[in-house]
Amino acid sequence: MTTDQIPVRVTATDAAIALIRKLKDIHGPLMFHQSGGCCDGSAPMCFPNGEFKTGDQDVLLGEIEGSPFYIGRAQFEYWRHTQLVIDVVDGRGGMFSLEGPEGKRFLTRSRIFTDDEWNALKHAEQGNEQSKTEART
């Protein structure tokens, strides 16, 4: 892998993508938030876009099917070296998560970035920070 090939921090399985598309057809634009909660830390919550208020303690990891995916900053620091893979399984989702009535729940799986992927990410993030600093001056 070269630094031109920057891995995404969050992706989804085909099953999760199919459910996201179905939920978008029903609810319109969506957003996701992965909290570091004690009880369901591996279950991202799915909301209508903008319904969950994000703030300084949230990190935008990327998008899945055009839907922004946020994670709490403390959780991000813990999972910084991993790619999150959003999957779907049978069961009940979080009380406020949109997939619940479908008899499904989203589930976060993860895999550790390879050394090449991690180096590409670090290089890209350093470049982004430098660009932000230059834009402010």
C-alpha positions in Angstrom: 0.0 0.0 0.0 1.3 3.5 -0.8 0.4 6.7 0.9 -1.9 7.4 -2.1 -4.1 4.6 -0.9 -5.6 5.8 2.4 -7.8 3.3 4.1 -11.2 4.3 5.3 -11.8 4.3 9.1 -15.3 3.0 8.8 -16.9 0.6 6.3 -19.9 -1.7 6.2 -20.9 -5.2 5.2 -23.3 -5.8 2.3 -26.0 -6.8 4.8 -25.5 -3.5 6.7 -25.5 -1.5 3.4 -28.8 -3.2 2.4 -30.4 -2.2 5.8 -29.1 1.3 5.6 -30.6 1.7 2.1 -34.0 0.4 3.4 -33.9 2.8 6.4 -33.0 5.7 4.1 -36.0 4.9 1.9 -38.2 5.0 5.1 -36.6 7.8 7.1 -34.6 9.9 4.6 -31.0 10.9 5.3 -29.4 9.1 8.2 -26.5 9.5 10.6 -24.7 7.1 13.0 -23.1 7.6 16.4 -20.8 5.1 18.1 -20.7 5.8 21.8 -18.5 4.3 24.4 -21.5 3.3 26.5 -21.1 0.6 29.1 -23.9 -1.6 27.9 -24.0 -1.5 24.1 -20.5 -0.2 23.2 -20.4 -2.4 20.1 -23.8 -1.2 18.8 -23.8 2.1 16.8 -27.0 4.1 16.9 -28.8 5.1 13.7 -30.8 8.3 13.7 -32.4 10.6 11.1 -29.6 12.9 10.1 -29.3 15.8 12.5 -31.4 14.3 15.2 -28.4 13.3 17.4 -26.5 16.5 18.4 -22.8 16.1 18.0 -20.2 18.3 19.6 -16.5 18.8 20.3 -16.3 15.4 21.9 -17.4 13.6 18.7 -15.1 12.6 15.8 -16.5 12.2 12.2 -14.9 8.9 11.1 -16.3 8.9 7.6 -19.5 8.0 5.8 -21.4 4.8 5.1 -23.7 5.0 2.1 -23.5 8.8 2.3 -24.5 8.8 6.0 -22.0 10.5 8.4 -20.6 8.2 11.1 -19.5 9.8 14.4 -17.7 8.3 17.4 -17.1 9.7 20.8 -13.6 11.1 21.1 -12.7 8.8 24.1 -13.8 5.8 22.1 -11.9 7.0 19.1 -8.7 7.2 21.1 -9.3 3.6 22.1 -10.1 2.3 18.6 -7.7 4.7 16.7 -5.6 1.8 15.3 -8.7 -0.1 14.0 -11.0 0.0 11.0 -14.6 -0.2 12.2 -16.7 -2.6 10.1 -20.5 -2.0 10.6 -22.5 -5.2 10.3 -26.1 -6.2 11.0 -27.4 -9.1 13.0 -30.8 -10.3 14.1 -32.0 -8.9 17.4 -33.2 -5.7 19.0 -31.2 -2.5 18.5 -30.9 0.4 20.9 -34.2 1.8 22.0 -33.8 4.9 19.9 -31.9 3.4 16.9 -34.0 3.3 13.7 -33.3 -0.4 12.8 -35.1 -1.8 15.9 -38.5 -2.2 14.3 -36.8 -4.2 11.5 -35.9 -7.0 13.9 -32.2 -6.2 13.3 -29.4 -4.3 15.0 -26.2 -2.8 13.8 -23.0 -4.2 15.3 -19.5 -2.8 15.2 -16.8 -5.2 14.4 -13.2 -4.1 14.0 -9.9 -5.1 12.6 -6.5 -3.6 13.3 -4.9 -1.6 10.5 -1.9 -3.2 8.8 1.4 -1.3 9.3 1.2 0.1 5.7 -2.4 1.2 6.3 -1.6 2.9 9.6 1.4 4.7 8.1 -0.8 5.9 5.2 -3.4 7.2 7.7 -0.8 9.0 9.8 0.7 10.6 6.8 -2.8 11.8 5.6 -3.8 13.1 9.0 -0.6 15.0 9.4 -1.2 16.6 6.0 -4.7 17.5 7.0 -3.5 19.2 10.2 -0.9 21.1 8.3 -3.5 22.3 5.8 -5.8 23.5 8.6 -2.9 25.4 10.2 -1.9 27.0 6.9 -5.5 28.0 6.2 -5.7 29.8 9.6 -2.6 31.9 9.0 
